[in-house]
Amino acid sequence: CTLDSEVALRVGGDFFFDPQPGDSPVNLVLIAGGVGINPLFSILLHIADLHGYQEGKGNRHKLGTAKLYYSAKNTSELLFKKNILGLMEAFPGKITCCFHVTQQRSQICKELQPHITGK
């Protein structure tokens, strides 16, 4: 987003991402904290499936990018972190993530370091 960009936010409740063939592509920004990652991780998996299907079979879905911002107290509380890193590796530039930790006391592993912000 840039200054003065229009964004839509939704907090809590039932939500999903179900683009239809022929829809205009949208760029998603997903924001999660702690266990709130569960529904957003499902959305990321769905996006990955659509990207994989798109690349393999040339379907009609037009997909934008997905950027996940995910916060927890420390890296041990970041659920699905290895899976998320795998999605980023499988779909570079299409799926990205920034992890934020607020109370990390131990050293952060090298695999996560490029994707971690916080204290």
N, C-alpha and C positions, 0 to 999 in steps of 0.2 A: 504494500500500500504506500501511497505517497500522501503528502499533506493534502487535506480536503477530499481524500478518497471516500467513497460511500461504502460502508460495510454493513452486513447484517449479522446480528449476534443472537444466539439462543442459549439459554442457560437452563439446565435441568429438563425434566420431562422426557417424553418419547420423541426421539429424533432419528433420522436416517439420511443416507445419501444414496439416491437411486436415479442416476442419470439415465435418460432414455436415448436410444439411437436417434441421431438428428438434432439433439439438444446442443445449444452453443456450449463450448467448453467453459468451465468455471475454475478459478483457482481457489483452493480451500486453505484456510488457516484454522487449524484445530488447536485448542488450548485445553490442557488437562492438568490436574493436580492429583497426586496420589492414586487411589483406586478409581478415580474418575476417568482413568485411561481406558477402562474396559469397553465402553461403546465406541470410543474413538479409534481404538485399535481394530475393532471390527470394521469400521469404515476404511481404515488404511488397508486392511486385507482385501476388502472389496475393490478398492482402487487398484491395488496390485493385480488382482485377478483380471480386471478390465484392461489394464495396461498389457498384461501377459497375453490375454486373448486378442487384443488389438494388434500386437506385434506378430503373434503366431498365425492369426486367421484373417487379419484385415477387416475387423468388424466396423460398424458404422458409428461407434461411440467416439466422440471427440472429447478428450480429457485434457484438463489443465494440470496444474501442479498441486501438490498437497504439502503443506508445511506444518509440522507438528511442534508445538511448544509444550514441554512436559516438565513439571516441577515436582520435587519431592524433597524430604529432609536430607537424604543422602543417596548415593548411587545404589545401595542395597535395596532401597525402597522404590526404585524405578522398575516397575513391572514391564515385562516383555522387551526389555532393552536390547537383548541379543537379537530378537526377532525384528525389532525396528531397525537396527543396524543392518540386518540382512536385507530388508526391503529397500533401504537407501542404497545399498550396494547393487542390488538387482535392477533398480530403476533410478540411476544417477540423474540428478537434476529434475526428476519428476516427483520423487518423494524425498523430503528432507526433514531433519529433526534437530531441535536445539533442546538439550536437557538443561534444567536449572536445578541446582541443589542449594539448600539454604543452611544446612548445618553439617556439612561434611568435615569430619575430623581426620580421617585417614587419607592416604594418597589415592588419587583417582587412577584407575588402570589406563594404560596407554591407548587401548582401543576406544575408550570413551572420551579421553581428554580433548580431542578436537571438537567435540559436540557439547561440552559442558560449560556452563556459565554459573556464576554464583560465588558464594563465599568459600 
